[in-house]
Amino acid sequence: MNFTMNDSIVRFLIGGLVVSFFSILADVLRPKSFAGLLGAAPSIALATLGLTIRHHGEPYAALEARSMVMGAVGFLLYALTVSWLLRRYQPAAWKASLATMPIWFIVAFGLWHYVGHLS
């Protein structure tokens, strides 16, 4: 993908606006720990999908969006596992995070592989 300077500016502006929106939303929600989850990732994903639609068309962007969803499912299982480990065994957060990171990758790539064979 060749992005021009204009694409970077568009991504920056869209990302900034959406990050601001999610920051306001996170400020309203409780607990405050949601703020990190609602930070930059969704806005960058939306900006990137918009640019992808413009450069490669909707079918390609749909494929990319599907891949993002599979990554998000993997991340959800990873986050649930980390939080369970932290509550159950109370290890250092960095140890639990690093030790369970393969869950994220295995689930995301497993879904990607499985869904790829269905298409």
Residue pairs with C-beta under 8 A, 6 or more apart in sequence:
1 52
1 55
1 56
3 11
3 51
7 51
10 47
10 50
10 51
11 44
11 47
11 48
11 51
14 43
14 46
14 47
14 50
15 40
15 43
15 44
15 47
16 43
17 43
18 42
18 43
18 46
18 47
19 39
19 40
19 43
21 43
22 38
22 39
22 42
22 43
23 35
23 38
23 39
25 38
26 32
26 34
26 35
26 37
26 38
26 39
27 35
29 38
45 68
48 64
49 61
49 64
49 65
49 68
52 60
52 61
52 64
53 61
66 115
67 112
70 108
70 111
70 112
70 115
71 108
73 107
73 108
73 111
74 103
74 104
74 105
74 106
74 107
74 108
74 109
74 111
75 104
75 108
77 103
77 104
77 107
78 100
78 101
78 103
78 104
78 107
81 100
81 103
82 93
82 96
82 97
82 100
85 91
85 96
85 99
85 100
86 93
86 96
89 96
91 99
